[in-house]
């Protein structure tokens, strides 16, 4: 008997915990597919712009975090914590290459358009390239030219996505973005919500619980 598991993923591209949480989710899904091949997974990407008031051209990355955390030492400790968690999740984060804290509105609009136009696999590839572009290559995700290059690399036709790269800092309003308490956040079958970059085991438990609720219903 086939069972359906919908997973809504609430995220922003500038959040390292979202990258880590996405890596945990992929590992959990691989295990779920091995153990329960009868489950059909529907992955729903829900972009959340964490900094809607960010300037169109963004801000210097180091200055942004120094102001937010209070000191260079606090920034160093936080980045060490994040790098350690990322390494454990099997992903790379290179803070030394990031120079700008970008406005992510256009990046979210681009992914939303990809979800409407392309295949789910194409949208997931775009998500991966956007995360990698920021955290591993230091690309400015607020720059429309950069976003267009990334979109083209994923096979999206420039003429079908150019209009969503506004470059005017207008806030991104995503579908059901208000449902998340923060990011990363995962909602299973519109019932069970898990917040934070939780371990693979926690996500698998949530999946099993959501599937159990479906059967009981």
MDAnalysis code that builds the backbone (N, CA, C; Angstrom):
import MDAnalysis as mda
import numpy as np

u = mda.Universe.empty(651, n_residues=217, atom_resindex=np.repeat(np.arange(217), 3), trajectory=True)
u.add_TopologyAttr("name", ["N", "CA", "C"] * 217)
u.add_TopologyAttr("resid", np.arange(1, 218))
u.add_TopologyAttr("resname", ["UNK", "UNK", "UNK", "UNK", "UNK", "UNK", "UNK", "UNK", "UNK", "UNK", "UNK", "UNK", "UNK", "UNK", "UNK", "UNK", "UNK", "UNK", "UNK", "UNK", "UNK", "UNK", "UNK", "UNK", "UNK", "UNK", "UNK", "UNK", "UNK", "UNK", "UNK", "UNK", "UNK", "UNK", "UNK", "UNK", "UNK", "UNK", "UNK", "UNK", "UNK", "UNK", "UNK", "UNK", "UNK", "UNK", "UNK", "UNK", "UNK", "UNK", "UNK", "UNK", "UNK", "UNK", "UNK", "UNK", "UNK", "UNK", "UNK", "UNK", "UNK", "UNK", "UNK", "UNK", "UNK", "UNK", "UNK", "UNK", "UNK", "UNK", "UNK", "UNK", "UNK", "UNK", "UNK", "UNK", "UNK", "UNK", "UNK", "UNK", "UNK", "UNK", "UNK", "UNK", "UNK", "UNK", "UNK", "UNK", "UNK", "UNK", "UNK", "UNK", "UNK", "UNK", "UNK", "UNK", "UNK", "UNK", "UNK", "UNK", "UNK", "UNK", "UNK", "UNK", "UNK", "UNK", "UNK", "UNK", "UNK", "UNK", "UNK", "UNK", "UNK", "UNK", "UNK", "UNK", "UNK", "UNK", "UNK", "UNK", "UNK", "UNK", "UNK", "UNK", "UNK", "UNK", "UNK", "UNK", "UNK", "UNK", "UNK", "UNK", "UNK", "UNK", "UNK", "UNK", "UNK", "UNK", "UNK", "UNK", "UNK", "UNK", "UNK", "UNK", "UNK", "UNK", "UNK", "UNK", "UNK", "UNK", "UNK", "UNK", "UNK", "UNK", "UNK", "UNK", "UNK", "UNK", "UNK", "UNK", "UNK", "UNK", "UNK", "UNK", "UNK", "UNK", "UNK", "UNK", "UNK", "UNK", "UNK", "UNK", "UNK", "UNK", "UNK", "UNK", "UNK", "UNK", "UNK", "UNK", "UNK", "UNK", "UNK", "UNK", "UNK", "UNK", "UNK", "UNK", "UNK", "UNK", "UNK", "UNK", "UNK", "UNK", "UNK", "UNK", "UNK", "UNK", "UNK", "UNK", "UNK", "UNK", "UNK", "UNK", "UNK", "UNK", "UNK", "UNK", "UNK", "UNK", "UNK", "UNK", "UNK", "UNK", "UNK", "UNK", "UNK"])
u.atoms.positions = np.array([
    [0.846, -1.196, 0.000],
    [0.000, 0.000, 0.000],
    [0.881, 1.246, 0.000],
    [0.584, 2.179, -0.912],
    [1.385, 3.394, -1.007],
    [0.928, 4.418, 0.022],
    [1.906, 5.082, 0.634],
    [1.635, 6.167, 1.572],
    [2.321, 7.422, 1.063],
    [1.701, 8.556, 1.298],
    [2.253, 9.836, 0.858],
    [2.754, 10.621, 2.056],
    [3.959, 11.140, 1.923],
    [4.545, 11.989, 2.959],
    [4.941, 13.315, 2.334],
    [4.245, 14.375, 2.696],
    [4.637, 15.698, 2.222],
    [5.565, 16.338, 3.254],
    [6.614, 16.957, 2.744],
    [7.586, 17.619, 3.629],
    [7.774, 19.039, 3.136],
    [7.338, 20.000, 3.935],
    [7.565, 21.407, 3.629],
    [8.862, 21.840, 4.310],
    [9.736, 22.447, 3.542],
    [11.033, 22.895, 4.054],
    [11.066, 24.416, 4.020],
    [11.154, 25.037, 5.182],
    [11.220, 26.492, 5.293],
    [12.683, 26.888, 5.496],
    [13.178, 27.811, 4.667],
    [14.619, 28.085, 4.662],
    [14.907, 29.474, 4.098],
    [16.132, 29.944, 4.364],
    [16.697, 31.086, 3.641],
    [18.116, 30.713, 3.244],
    [18.553, 31.259, 2.128],
    [19.860, 30.894, 1.571],
    [21.027, 31.375, 2.421],
    [20.830, 32.407, 3.240],
    [21.926, 32.966, 4.021],
    [22.070, 32.306, 5.385],
    [21.200, 31.354, 5.694],
    [21.226, 30.693, 6.999],
    [22.051, 29.410, 6.915],
    [23.203, 29.340, 7.570],
    [24.017, 28.123, 7.492],
    [23.323, 26.910, 8.086],
    [22.460, 27.144, 9.084],
    [21.736, 26.021, 9.685],
    [20.736, 25.428, 8.702],
    [20.267, 26.245, 7.744],
    [19.388, 25.723, 6.699],
    [20.152, 24.784, 5.775],
    [21.383, 25.146, 5.439],
    [22.228, 24.264, 4.634],
    [22.478, 22.959, 5.370],
    [22.795, 23.048, 6.642],
    [23.053, 21.858, 7.460],
    [21.778, 21.022, 7.594],
    [20.658, 21.695, 7.845],
    [19.383, 20.985, 7.959],
    [18.993, 20.285, 6.674],
    [19.301, 20.909, 5.533],
    [19.012, 20.300, 4.239],
    [19.847, 19.042, 4.034],
    [21.102, 19.086, 4.468],
    [21.955, 17.893, 4.372],
    [21.412, 16.764, 5.234],
    [20.964, 17.096, 6.446],
    [20.367, 16.079, 7.323],
    [19.109, 15.504, 6.692],
    [18.298, 16.370, 6.094],
    [17.063, 15.906, 5.478],
    [17.350, 14.941, 4.335],
    [18.338, 15.245, 3.507],
    [18.662, 14.363, 2.382],
    [19.102, 12.989, 2.866],
    [19.884, 12.961, 3.940],
    [20.308, 11.671, 4.491],
    [19.122, 10.904, 5.066],
    [18.221, 11.625, 5.728],
    [17.029, 10.983, 6.285],
    [16.147, 10.421, 5.178],
    [16.012, 11.163, 4.083],
    [15.191, 10.696, 2.965],
    [15.803, 9.473, 2.298],
    [17.131, 9.445, 2.186],
    [17.791, 8.269, 1.605],
    [17.500, 7.025, 2.444],
    [17.553, 7.178, 3.760],
    [17.276, 6.044, 4.634],
    [15.813, 5.641, 4.560],
    [14.925, 6.628, 4.524],
    [13.495, 6.327, 4.430],
    [13.190, 5.547, 3.148],
    [13.788, 5.950, 2.036],
    [13.523, 5.273, 0.765],
    [14.045, 3.839, 0.768],
    [15.160, 3.624, 1.475],
    [15.681, 2.256, 1.582],
    [14.756, 1.382, 2.426],
    [14.294, 1.927, 3.532],
    [13.537, 1.133, 4.497],
    [12.050, 1.049, 4.173],
    [11.532, 2.103, 3.516],
    [10.092, 2.124, 3.226],
    [9.862, 2.607, 1.789],
    [10.178, 1.785, 0.823],
    [10.060, 2.194, -0.582],
    [8.628, 2.466, -1.017],
    [7.660, 2.033, -0.223],
    [6.258, 2.271, -0.593],
    [5.816, 3.708, -0.309],
    [6.646, 4.477, 0.377],
    [6.286, 5.852, 0.730],
    [6.649, 6.796, -0.418],
    [5.674, 7.564, -0.872],
    [5.900, 8.589, -1.889],
    [6.134, 9.925, -1.194],
    [7.302, 10.503, -1.403],
    [7.664, 11.759, -0.743],
    [7.409, 12.940, -1.674],
    [6.710, 13.929, -1.168],
    [6.489, 15.174, -1.899],
    [7.202, 16.294, -1.147],
    [8.276, 16.802, -1.744],
    [9.088, 17.828, -1.113],
    [8.617, 19.202, -1.584],
    [8.286, 20.069, -0.637],
    [7.764, 21.399, -0.939],
    [8.702, 22.446, -0.343],
    [9.356, 23.209, -1.202],
    [10.326, 24.207, -0.753],
    [9.624, 25.528, -0.473],
    [9.758, 26.037, 0.754],
    [9.093, 27.258, 1.179],
    [10.142, 28.298, 1.566],
    [10.420, 29.221, 0.680],
    [11.412, 30.247, 0.969],
    [10.916, 31.255, 1.996],
    [11.792, 31.633, 2.903],
    [11.506, 32.652, 3.914],
    [12.640, 33.670, 3.883],
    [12.342, 34.903, 3.579],
    [13.372, 35.947, 3.570],
    [13.573, 36.457, 4.990],
    [14.716, 36.130, 5.577],
    [14.980, 36.490, 6.966],
    [15.196, 37.985, 7.160],
    [15.755, 38.653, 6.158],
    [16.112, 40.066, 6.297],
    [15.437, 40.878, 5.183],
    [14.115, 41.034, 5.248],
    [13.413, 41.734, 4.167],
    [13.775, 43.209, 4.045],
    [14.351, 43.800, 5.107],
    [14.728, 45.210, 5.058],
    [16.169, 45.410, 4.592],
    [16.840, 44.333, 4.233],
    [18.227, 44.443, 3.780],
    [18.305, 45.309, 2.529],
    [19.356, 46.140, 2.460],
    [19.557, 47.000, 1.295],
    [19.696, 46.165, 0.032],
    [19.374, 46.746, -1.105],
    [19.432, 46.041, -2.382],
    [20.814, 45.459, -2.632],
    [21.846, 46.203, -2.278],
    [23.219, 45.748, -2.506],
    [23.795, 44.983, -1.319],
    [22.980, 44.739, -0.303],
    [23.446, 43.997, 0.851],
    [24.312, 44.822, 1.780],
    [25.043, 44.120, 2.657],
    [25.953, 44.755, 3.612],
    [27.242, 43.953, 3.682],
    [28.339, 44.579, 4.114],
    [29.565, 43.807, 4.330],
    [29.312, 42.683, 5.340],
    [29.729, 41.488, 4.999],
    [29.434, 40.308, 5.816],
    [30.017, 40.410, 7.223],
    [31.294, 40.755, 7.319],
    [31.954, 40.801, 8.621],
    [31.322, 41.855, 9.517],
    [31.041, 43.027, 8.954],
    [30.446, 44.106, 9.748],
    [29.050, 43.723, 10.228],
    [28.299, 43.028, 9.382],
    [26.945, 42.615, 9.751],
    [26.977, 41.720, 10.984],
    [27.841, 40.710, 10.972],
    [27.873, 39.764, 12.081],
    [28.540, 40.339, 13.319],
    [29.497, 41.235, 13.119],
    [30.100, 41.889, 14.284],
    [29.060, 42.703, 15.043],
    [28.227, 43.396, 14.300],
    [27.161, 44.181, 14.928],
    [26.134, 43.274, 15.585],
    [25.810, 42.176, 14.946],
    [24.783, 41.276, 15.473],
    [25.257, 40.524, 16.712],
    [26.512, 40.088, 16.703],
    [27.005, 39.254, 17.808],
    [27.809, 40.028, 18.841],
    [28.248, 41.239, 18.512],
    [28.851, 42.095, 19.522],
    [30.354, 42.215, 19.509],
    [31.061, 41.250, 18.940],
    [32.526, 41.327, 18.938],
    [33.103, 40.365, 17.916],
    [34.367, 40.600, 17.545],
    [35.045, 39.688, 16.623],
    [35.192, 38.300, 17.229],
    [35.427, 38.247, 18.539],
    [35.580, 36.954, 19.197],
    [34.281, 36.156, 19.166],
    [33.166, 36.836, 19.384],
    [31.866, 36.155, 19.325],
    [31.608, 35.618, 17.922],
    [31.982, 36.392, 16.915],
    [31.819, 35.935, 15.527],
    [32.689, 34.712, 15.270],
    [33.945, 34.760, 15.739],
    [34.860, 33.633, 15.538],
    [34.303, 32.365, 16.172],
    [33.796, 32.467, 17.393],
    [33.264, 31.300, 18.093],
    [32.026, 30.746, 17.396],
    [31.145, 31.654, 16.940],
    [29.934, 31.194, 16.253],
    [30.283, 30.495, 14.942],
    [31.222, 31.054, 14.202],
    [31.595, 30.447, 12.930],
    [32.267, 29.096, 13.145],
    [33.045, 28.973, 14.211],
    [33.665, 27.680, 14.515],
    [32.597, 26.645, 14.839],
    [31.575, 27.055, 15.582],
    [30.463, 26.157, 15.910],
    [29.742, 25.699, 14.643],
    [29.483, 26.634, 13.745],
    [28.771, 26.309, 12.512],
    [29.612, 25.401, 11.626],
    [30.911, 25.706, 11.496],
    [31.770, 24.858, 10.665],
    [31.831, 23.433, 11.187],
    [31.864, 23.284, 12.508],
    [31.899, 21.954, 13.102],
    [30.626, 21.180, 12.794],
    [29.488, 21.857, 12.917],
    [28.208, 21.205, 12.630],
    [28.106, 20.862, 11.146],
    [28.604, 21.751, 10.288],
    [28.563, 21.502, 8.851],
    [29.438, 20.303, 8.483],
    [30.617, 20.233, 9.071],
    [31.520, 19.111, 8.793],
    [30.879, 17.793, 9.190],
    [30.202, 17.781, 10.338],
    [29.531, 16.566, 10.792],
    [28.401, 16.169, 9.843],
    [27.794, 17.165, 9.195],
    [26.700, 16.904, 8.252],
    [27.211, 16.579, 6.858],
    [28.533, 16.704, 6.649],
    [29.110, 16.384, 5.350],
    [29.036, 17.506, 4.342],
    [28.914, 18.751, 4.822],
    [28.874, 19.895, 3.911],
    [29.979, 20.879, 4.289],
    [30.361, 21.687, 3.315],
    [31.447, 22.641, 3.508],
    [30.899, 24.057, 3.608],
    [31.449, 24.825, 4.545],
    [31.139, 26.250, 4.653],
    [32.463, 26.992, 4.756],
    [32.670, 27.940, 3.857],
    [33.912, 28.709, 3.839],
    [33.579, 30.185, 4.064],
    [33.559, 30.584, 5.324],
    [33.197, 31.963, 5.651],
    [34.199, 32.961, 5.077],
    [35.439, 32.531, 4.872],
    [36.467, 33.455, 4.402],
    [36.170, 33.978, 3.000],
    [35.329, 33.269, 2.249],
    [35.035, 33.674, 0.871],
    [33.792, 34.571, 0.786],
    [33.056, 34.696, 1.880],
    [31.817, 35.476, 1.850],
    [32.125, 36.931, 2.202],
    [31.842, 37.825, 1.283],
    [32.120, 39.240, 1.525],
    [30.861, 40.059, 1.759],
    [29.691, 39.565, 1.280],
    [28.461, 40.327, 1.406],
    [27.379, 39.500, 2.100],
    [26.608, 40.179, 2.940],
    [25.342, 39.628, 3.419],
    [24.282, 40.148, 2.452],
    [23.751, 39.307, 1.567],
    [22.929, 39.802, 0.463],
    [21.455, 39.967, 0.826],
    [20.763, 40.663, -0.018],
    [19.305, 40.660, -0.010],
    [18.879, 39.437, -0.830],
    [18.138, 38.523, -0.223],
    [17.842, 37.242, -0.875],
    [16.486, 37.202, -1.581],
    [15.807, 38.344, -1.695],
    [14.468, 38.340, -2.284],
    [14.461, 37.774, -3.698],
    [15.381, 38.231, -4.545],
    [15.404, 37.757, -5.930],
    [15.788, 36.286, -6.018],
    [16.672, 35.836, -5.142],
    [17.040, 34.414, -5.133],
    [15.821, 33.559, -4.810],
    [14.997, 34.016, -3.870],
    [13.768, 33.283, -3.552],
    [12.785, 33.324, -4.712],
    [12.677, 34.489, -5.363],
    [11.768, 34.570, -6.509],
    [12.236, 33.653, -7.642],
    [13.538, 33.560, -7.814],
    [14.088, 32.685, -8.843],
    [13.737, 31.224, -8.569],
    [13.920, 30.789, -7.339],
    [13.601, 29.402, -7.006],
    [12.105, 29.148, -7.138],
    [11.303, 30.111, -6.721],
    [9.848, 29.967, -6.860],
    [9.462, 29.811, -8.331],
    [10.098, 30.581, -9.214],
    [9.818, 30.464, -10.637],
    [10.280, 29.096, -11.153],
    [11.432, 28.640, -10.689],
    [11.928, 27.331, -11.116],
    [10.963, 26.228, -10.709],
    [10.377, 26.347, -9.540],
    [9.406, 25.355, -9.081],
    [8.171, 25.357, -9.973],
    [7.805, 26.539, -10.478],
    [6.625, 26.646, -11.332],
    [6.908, 26.153, -12.751],
    [8.136, 26.348, -13.219],
    [8.471, 26.047, -14.609],
    [9.110, 24.686, -14.823],
    [9.999, 24.330, -13.932],
    [10.829, 23.158, -14.174],
    [10.372, 21.932, -13.407],
    [11.199, 20.916, -13.478],
    [10.937, 19.679, -12.748],
    [11.378, 19.854, -11.297],
    [10.842, 19.033, -10.379],
    [11.309, 19.094, -8.991],
    [12.817, 18.893, -8.881],
    [13.365, 18.016, -9.718],
    [14.809, 17.766, -9.679],
    [15.590, 19.019, -10.082],
    [15.062, 19.772, -11.051],
    [15.725, 20.985, -11.490],
    [15.704, 22.038, -10.377],
    [14.579, 22.145, -9.684],
    [14.470, 23.101, -8.587],
    [15.408, 22.725, -7.442],
    [15.499, 21.437, -7.140],
    [16.401, 20.991, -6.080],
    [17.853, 21.240, -6.475],
    [18.169, 21.093, -7.759],
    [19.523, 21.393, -8.227],
    [19.821, 22.876, -8.088],
    [18.831, 23.716, -8.368],
    [19.009, 25.153, -8.209],
    [19.221, 25.507, -6.742],
    [18.445, 24.904, -5.873],
    [18.618, 25.141, -4.438],
    [20.036, 24.787, -4.011],
    [20.524, 23.638, -4.457],
    [21.870, 23.199, -4.089],
    [22.921, 24.159, -4.616],
    [22.756, 24.644, -5.854],
    [23.724, 25.575, -6.436],
    [23.706, 26.928, -5.737],
    [22.532, 27.371, -5.308],
    [22.444, 28.645, -4.599],
    [23.125, 28.542, -3.231],
    [22.877, 27.460, -2.518],
    [23.548, 27.246, -1.228],
    [25.062, 27.167, -1.425],
    [25.494, 26.378, -2.397],
    [26.924, 26.210, -2.638],
    [27.549, 27.521, -3.112],
    [26.819, 28.235, -3.948],
    [27.337, 29.505, -4.444],
    [27.637, 30.469, -3.318],
    [26.780, 30.483, -2.317],
    [26.971, 31.423, -1.203],
    [27.993, 30.904, -0.197],
    [27.773, 29.703, 0.319],
    [28.573, 29.224, 1.448],
    [29.915, 28.624, 1.055],
    [30.089, 28.227, -0.186],
    [31.346, 27.610, -0.584],
    [32.140, 28.446, -1.579],
    [31.430, 29.275, -2.358],
    [32.113, 30.077, -3.379],
    [32.043, 31.572, -3.101],
    [31.263, 31.977, -2.101],
    [31.186, 33.383, -1.742],
    [30.491, 34.264, -2.759],
    [29.582, 33.704, -3.538],
    [28.887, 34.497, -4.552],
    [27.826, 35.379, -3.902],
    [27.579, 36.521, -4.518],
    [26.594, 37.476, -4.024],
    [25.221, 37.092, -4.562],
    [24.378, 36.515, -3.711],
    [23.063, 36.070, -4.149],
    [22.072, 37.217, -4.298],
    [22.518, 38.438, -4.066],
    [21.680, 39.593, -4.310],
    [21.928, 40.211, -5.674],
    [22.893, 39.685, -6.408],
    [23.277, 40.225, -7.707],
    [22.515, 39.498, -8.812],
    [21.671, 40.202, -9.588],
    [20.882, 39.547, -10.625],
    [21.735, 38.823, -11.669],
    [22.895, 39.363, -12.000],
    [23.755, 38.714, -12.991],
    [24.245, 37.364, -12.458],
    [24.655, 37.353, -11.207],
    [25.094, 36.103, -10.579],
    [23.965, 35.087, -10.560],
    [22.772, 35.532, -10.198],
    [21.623, 34.632, -10.141],
    [21.289, 34.086, -11.521],
    [21.414, 34.919, -12.543],
    [21.122, 34.455, -13.896],
    [22.123, 33.394, -14.345],
    [23.382, 33.569, -13.987],
    [24.396, 32.563, -14.324],
    [24.059, 31.225, -13.652],
    [23.655, 31.286, -12.389],
    [23.315, 30.061, -11.659],
    [22.090, 29.407, -12.281],
    [21.098, 30.218, -12.634],
    [19.881, 29.682, -13.255],
    [20.201, 28.997, -14.577],
    [21.048, 29.631, -15.382],
    [21.419, 29.055, -16.679],
    [22.161, 27.738, -16.501],
    [22.992, 27.665, -15.476],
    [23.741, 26.430, -15.211],
    [22.814, 25.283, -14.832],
    [21.613, 25.620, -14.361],
    [20.630, 24.590, -14.013],
    [19.673, 24.305, -15.162],
    [19.924, 24.917, -16.317],
    [19.110, 24.644, -17.488],
    [17.872, 25.495, -17.621],
    [17.751, 26.539, -16.813],
    [16.594, 27.427, -16.919],
    [16.829, 28.457, -18.018],
    [15.842, 28.685, -18.848],
    [15.975, 29.629, -19.949],
    [15.923, 31.058, -19.417],
    [16.908, 31.886, -19.743],
    [16.955, 33.260, -19.230],
    [15.667, 34.045, -19.476],
    [15.069, 33.870, -20.641],
    [13.865, 34.616, -20.964],
    [12.671, 34.280, -20.096],
    [12.724, 33.124, -19.424],
    [11.593, 32.694, -18.599],
    [11.771, 33.020, -17.120],
    [12.951, 33.522, -16.761],
    [13.184, 33.838, -15.346],
    [13.660, 35.276, -15.128],
    [14.029, 35.979, -16.187],
    [14.633, 37.305, -16.039],
    [13.740, 38.274, -15.288],
    [12.422, 38.204, -15.508],
    [11.526, 39.189, -14.895],
    [11.387, 39.042, -13.388],
    [11.765, 37.892, -12.845],
    [11.658, 37.733, -11.394],
    [12.909, 38.238, -10.673],
    [13.938, 38.609, -11.445],
    [15.151, 39.185, -10.857],
    [15.014, 40.704, -10.911],
    [14.296, 41.243, -9.966],
    [13.901, 42.653, -10.004],
    [15.028, 43.607, -9.648],
    [15.881, 43.200, -8.723],
    [16.985, 44.065, -8.318],
    [16.542, 45.327, -7.616],
    [15.350, 45.320, -7.020],
    [14.830, 46.529, -6.380],
    [14.611, 46.377, -4.871],
    [15.034, 45.244, -4.306],
    [14.928, 44.983, -2.867],
    [13.492, 44.856, -2.389],
    [12.538, 44.667, -3.298],
    [11.160, 44.448, -2.853],
    [11.085, 43.112, -2.131],
    [10.449, 43.075, -0.951],
    [10.454, 41.851, -0.145],
    [9.818, 40.667, -0.862],
    [10.308, 39.475, -0.526],
    [9.754, 38.238, -1.054],
    [8.695, 37.722, -0.091],
    [7.530, 37.450, -0.611],
    [6.462, 36.859, 0.184],
    [6.199, 35.476, -0.373],
    [6.582, 34.472, 0.373],
    [6.442, 33.109, -0.111],
    [5.151, 32.462, 0.328],
    [4.865, 31.287, -0.230],
    [3.659, 30.548, 0.114],
    [3.760, 29.993, 1.530],
    [2.786, 30.345, 2.353],
    [2.708, 29.825, 3.724],
    [3.957, 30.110, 4.548],
    [4.684, 31.181, 4.190],
    [5.921, 31.447, 4.928],
    [5.651, 31.717, 6.395],
    [4.450, 32.199, 6.731],
    [4.141, 32.541, 8.107],
    [3.973, 31.299, 8.974],
    [3.894, 30.127, 8.345],
    [3.682, 28.909, 9.118],
    [4.916, 28.488, 9.902],
    [6.073, 28.982, 9.525],
    [7.310, 28.563, 10.183],
    [7.633, 29.480, 11.359],
    [8.047, 28.881, 12.467],
    [8.476, 29.662, 13.626],
    [9.859, 30.261, 13.400],
    [10.613, 29.695, 12.533],
    [11.964, 30.144, 12.216],
    [12.498, 29.214, 11.157],
    [13.751, 29.402, 10.800],
    [14.355, 28.514, 9.805],
    [15.665, 27.966, 10.358],
    [16.009, 26.735, 9.960],
    [15.208, 25.834, 9.135],
    [14.030, 25.270, 9.918],
    [13.000, 24.900, 9.183],
    [11.819, 24.301, 9.786],
    [11.263, 23.291, 8.791],
    [10.793, 22.170, 9.311],
    [10.264, 21.100, 8.470],
    [8.865, 20.747, 8.969],
    [7.909, 20.720, 8.059],
    [6.540, 20.359, 8.426],
    [6.124, 19.139, 7.627],
    [5.668, 18.113, 8.346],
    [5.359, 16.824, 7.747],
    [3.854, 16.619, 7.676],
    [3.365, 16.369, 6.462],
    [1.939, 16.141, 6.225],
    [1.056, 17.221, 6.835],
    [1.559, 18.443, 6.844],
    [0.825, 19.619, 7.333],
    [0.378, 19.490, 8.778],
    [0.999, 18.562, 9.520],
    [0.600, 18.342, 10.909],
    [1.753, 18.552, 11.885],
    [2.826, 17.823, 11.636],
    [3.934, 17.770, 12.585],
    [5.057, 18.695, 12.133],
    [5.488, 19.581, 13.022],
    [6.512, 20.570, 12.673],
    [7.750, 20.370, 13.542],
    [8.911, 20.399, 12.897],
    [10.194, 20.253, 13.585],
    [11.053, 21.456, 13.221],
    [11.543, 22.176, 14.216],
    [12.339, 23.373, 13.966],
    [13.811, 23.116, 14.245],
    [14.665, 23.786, 13.492],
    [16.099, 23.687, 13.700],
    [16.752, 22.618, 12.840],
    [18.089, 22.674, 12.795],
    [18.863, 21.700, 12.019],
    [18.993, 20.418, 12.838],
    [17.882, 19.709, 12.961],
    [17.827, 18.523, 13.810],
    [18.598, 17.362, 13.192],
    [19.098, 16.447, 14.031],
    [19.826, 15.277, 13.521],
    [18.941, 14.408, 12.639],
    [19.582, 13.576, 11.851],
    [18.875, 12.666, 10.950],
    [17.865, 11.827, 11.717],
    [18.258, 11.344, 12.887],
    [17.377, 10.467, 13.665],
    [16.092, 11.174, 14.065],
    [16.185, 12.450, 14.398],
    [14.998, 13.208, 14.791],
    [14.056, 13.377, 13.597],
    [14.612, 13.659, 12.438],
    [13.793, 13.813, 11.239],
    [13.121, 12.493, 10.870],
    [13.850, 11.391, 10.992],
    [13.255, 10.085, 10.696],
    [12.117, 9.763, 11.665],
    [12.296, 10.107, 12.921],
    [11.224, 9.888, 13.905],
    [9.989, 10.705, 13.550],
    [10.215, 11.953, 13.111],
    [9.097, 12.802, 12.718],
    [8.388, 12.235, 11.495],
    [9.157, 11.723, 10.542],
    [8.552, 11.112, 9.351],
    [7.700, 9.913, 9.743],
    [8.247, 9.066, 10.600],
    [7.496, 7.873, 11.023],
    [6.229, 8.261, 11.762],
    [6.320, 9.291, 12.603],
    [5.151, 9.745, 13.342],
    [4.080, 10.306, 12.399],
    [4.509, 11.103, 11.427],
    [3.566, 11.683, 10.462],
    [2.889, 10.594, 9.648],
    [3.658, 9.587, 9.235],
    [3.087, 8.475, 8.478],
    [2.130, 7.655, 9.332],
    [2.471, 7.510, 10.601],
    [1.585, 6.792, 11.522],
    [0.271, 7.531, 11.713],
    [0.334, 8.854, 11.781],
    [-0.874, 9.654, 11.904],
    [-1.744, 9.536, 10.668],
    [-1.080, 9.426, 9.490],
    [-1.826, 9.283, 8.243],
    [-2.596, 7.966, 8.236],
    [-1.926, 6.899, 8.659],
    [-2.570, 5.597, 8.690],
    [-3.741, 5.597, 9.668],
    [-3.525, 6.214, 10.855],
    [-4.590, 6.266, 11.864],
    [-5.779, 7.064, 11.376],
    [-5.507, 8.121, 10.587],
    [-6.598, 8.959, 10.081],
    [-7.397, 8.226, 9.014],
])
